Amino acid sequence: MRIGILGTGFMGTTLARKLAAAGHDVTVANSRGPETIEGDVLETGARAAIAQDAVRGADVVILAMPHPGFEKIRPLISALPEETTVIDISNYFPGRDPVNPELEAGKPETVWTQEFFGRPVAKAWNAIGMVAFKNDGRPKGEPGRIAVPLAGDRARDREVAMTLIDETGFDGFDTGELAGSWRQQPGSPVYITDLTHAEMGAALASAERDRLPKRRDLSAQVFAERVGERASPDAETVRRIARALFM
Ligand SMILES: NC(=O)c1ccc[n+]([C@@H]2O[C@H](COP(=O)([O-])OP(=O)(O)OC[C@H]3O[C@@H](n4cnc5c(N)ncnc54)[C@H](OP(=O)(O)O)[C@@H]3O)[C@@H](O)[C@H]2O)c1
């Protein structure tokens, strides 16, 4: 597939490396220009471009940036052909992101994203932490393979997300339409807790909507307390903290 990735931060870099290694025609863009994209992002075959060129003719566009970046790419995403699958990997963190009244009122984040762009948007990879995403992928069928929830209003977009998640080393878990995707947002039992496919159904069902924002904000404080202590928490530390707070 021809894949455009907008964002070359922690997540966009790993997505670019893995999806190009899987044989896809991957083009990446950030906000500053292709010359600022580090060589290691392109090591497995991805190409650097401006955002307009990264999305042109793409079968799949992945939004790998926080919400403040969305305004600039709004015309590009809104104008994509209907058949293009757009996947949002973002999470909302007030404190890092500007306060969004609709999300504060409980609108599922990717429902808001979909309305913002005025076209279908699927949700995937938001619930895997960057260190686990980079290091803990496994071949299909290997015991203990981590599952990654996905959602979307179009079955075809969910199928695409399922295939690509598998190619990045994880089991996709289809949670259905976006209306229920609050169950995979920060603070939920499946958020960066690295569950297997067999464990994920019960964990999704146990999510308590009203508690998610409080748990999300608590986790932001716990992780912030660790910044500077070490480079960044390893995957096992992230998993332990997330399981203690969210499950
Ligand atoms: N980090 C995680 O563990 C993790 C896991 C799952 C999901 N997420 C979510 O995924 C999103 C991205 O996270 P991240 O940690 O990868 O972020 P990040 O490291 O801060 O990187 C953000 C990237 O977005 C780019 N960007 C911003 N505005 C842009 C625009 N208008 N056009 C093109 N590129 C633009 C930035 O480019 P410039 O540097 O050039 O501005 C940068 O490359 C966030 O919403 C985050 O919550 C993160």
The ligand as a Gaussian input file, in Angstrom:
#p B3LYP/6-31G(d) Opt

LIG

0 1
 N        4.532000       8.659000      22.643000
 C        3.718000       7.626000      22.899000
 O        4.003000       6.697000      23.689000
 C        2.396000       7.553000      22.174000
 C        1.762000       6.314000      22.030000
 C        0.550000       6.253000      21.337000
 C       -0.026000       7.414000      20.839000
 N        0.607000       8.610000      21.031000
 C       -0.052000       9.822000      20.524000
 O        0.379000       9.996000      19.192000
 C        0.553000      11.387000      18.904000
 C        1.997000      11.607000      18.479000
 O        2.810000      11.233000      19.571000
 P        4.405000      11.280000      19.519000
 O        4.855000      10.916000      20.896000
 O        4.901000      10.510000      18.344000
 O        4.589000      12.870000      19.262000
 P        5.912000      13.741000      19.088000
 O        7.111000      12.900000      19.377000
 O        5.680000      14.989000      19.832000
 O        5.915000      14.052000      17.523000
 C        4.926000      14.819000      16.913000
 C        5.248000      14.915000      15.446000
 O        4.143000      15.566000      14.792000
 C        4.704000      16.454000      13.834000
 N        3.740000      17.484000      13.459000
 C        3.153000      18.397000      14.238000
 N        2.332000      19.176000      13.490000
 C        2.439000      18.730000      12.216000
 C        1.844000      19.116000      10.985000
 N        0.953000      20.095000      10.922000
 N        2.209000      18.429000       9.858000
 C        3.069000      17.402000       9.909000
 N        3.662000      16.986000      11.056000
 C        3.338000      17.646000      12.191000
 C        5.928000      17.012000      14.522000
 O        6.763000      17.596000      13.563000
 P        7.774000      18.792000      13.952000
 O        8.700000      18.217000      14.995000
 O        8.444000      19.133000      12.672000
 O        6.904000      19.900000      14.492000
 C        6.496000      15.723000      15.117000
 O        7.239000      15.035000      14.162000
 C        0.170000      12.136000      20.183000
 O       -1.160000      12.560000      20.149000
 C        0.351000      11.095000      21.267000
 O       -0.469000      11.327000      22.388000
 C        1.818000       8.692000      21.647000

